[in-house]
Amino acid sequence: MVFSVISGFVAIMLETVRKKDSENNHGYSTISIFAQGPQYSLIALAEVFTELTVMEYSYMEASDGIKCFSMGLHQAALGLSYLIAVGIEALVRKTRPDWHLSDLGDICGGDSQLESFLGILVLLSVVFSLIFPMVTRIPKKRPGYTRLR
């Protein structure tokens, strides 16, 4: 979660620099596409750590009978989230076919608020990063269960 938050801050900084650059160059940005490399690397690192944590939980903490089920449940939740995203996009395309045209004037300058949207996402990530440890620390009392330290 920390790497995704850092990636969000990098994206906000890059978007701010890109907007200033496009204002100085008559609406065209001269920043290379490779400037996004650090944020993509940080997101990839965050995804790797998330997958490793899920695998560790599935194989170390889950009981013997549901280890594979726990991993399968994670994969199913991931697939369902992608399906929901595609469904939302299809719904938006059906109800407003010109939705992507409304942002064309904002691509290189203008009044786009991408950095504000990224700020909201970073704020939500920070809030969830603070809530998640508190929720996972709730002790679960099971008979015959001894937690290894």
N, C-alpha and C positions, 0 to 999 in steps of 0.2 A: 504494500500500500504506500510505503514511503517513496518508492521509485515512481509510482504513478503520479503522486502529488508533485514530485520534483519535475517530472515530465510535463505536467500541466503548467507549472511556472515557466519552464523553458518555452512552451508553446505560446504562452501569453507574451513573453518578452519578444519572441520572434514575430508574432503578429503585430505588435506595437512598432517594432523596427520596420517591418514590411510596409505598414501604412505610411510611416514617415518617409520611407524611401520612395514609395509610389507618388506621394505628394510632391517630392522634389524632382521627379522625373516625368512630369506631365501625365500621371495616371498609370505609369508602367513601373513595375518593380524590377530591379536589377539583381535582386538577391537570388542566389543559386538554389535549386531544389535540394541540393545536398546539405543546406543549412538545417533541414528537418531531420537529419541523421541522428543527432543526439537525442531528440525526443522519441524517435522510433526505437532507438537502442534502449532507452530507459523503460519504455513500455514493454519491450520484449523481455527485459530482465525481470520486470514486475510479473509478467505472465509466467515465466519460468519458475519463479519463487512461489507463485500461487499454486501452480500444478504440483510442485514438489511437496508443498504443505498438504494438499488434498491427498496425494499418494501416501504420504507418511501417516496421515490420520486414518486413511482407509486400511492400511496394513498393520499399523501399530496399535491404534486405539479401539478399532471396531472388533467386536467379538468374532470368533472363527467362522461362525455360520453366515455372517453378512459382510465379509470383507469385499468380495466381488460385487455384491449388491450395492454397497456404499460407493464404490468407484463408478458403477453403472448409473447410480442415481445422480452423481455429479455430472457425468457425461450427458444424461438425459436433460438435466436442468440447463446445461450449456446449449444443447440443441434446441430446447424449447425457447430459450431467450433469443436465439437467432431467428427462429420461426416467428416469434412475436414481433421482432423488429421488421422482418419482411412483410408481415401482415399489416403493421402500422404504415409502412411505406406504400403498400398497395392501396390501403384505404385512403391515404392522402392523395395519391395519384388519381384515384377514382373520383374523389369529391372535388379536388382542385387540380386539374391537369396542368395548369400553368404555374404551379407552386415554385418550381426552380427558376422561372423567369424573373421572379420578383427580386432575386438577389444578384442578377447580372450586373446591375449598376454599381454594386458594392464590392465587386471582386477586387479591384485595384484602387482602393481608396473609397471615398464616399462615406456613407453613414453606417457601414456595417458594424455590428456590435459583437463580433466573434470573441474578442478578448473578454468581454463581460460574460458571455456564455461559458467560456473556459474557466473564468473565475468562479462562477457558480458551481461548475463541476469539481473544481479543486476544493472549494469550501465543503461540498457534500462529501468528498473523499476524506477530508480531514475529520469531519464530524463522525463519519462511519468508522474511521480509524480509531477514534477515541471511544466510541460505543462498543465496538467489537470485543476488545479485551475485557471490558466490564461484563459483557454478556457471557463470554466463554469462561470466566472465572467463577460462575455460579456453581457451587459444588453439587454434584449429583450423587446421592447416596444410593448405592446398590448393594444388596447383600452379597458378601463374599468377594467384593471387589477391593483390591488394594492398588492404589496408584503408585507407580514407580517414580522415584525422585532422581 
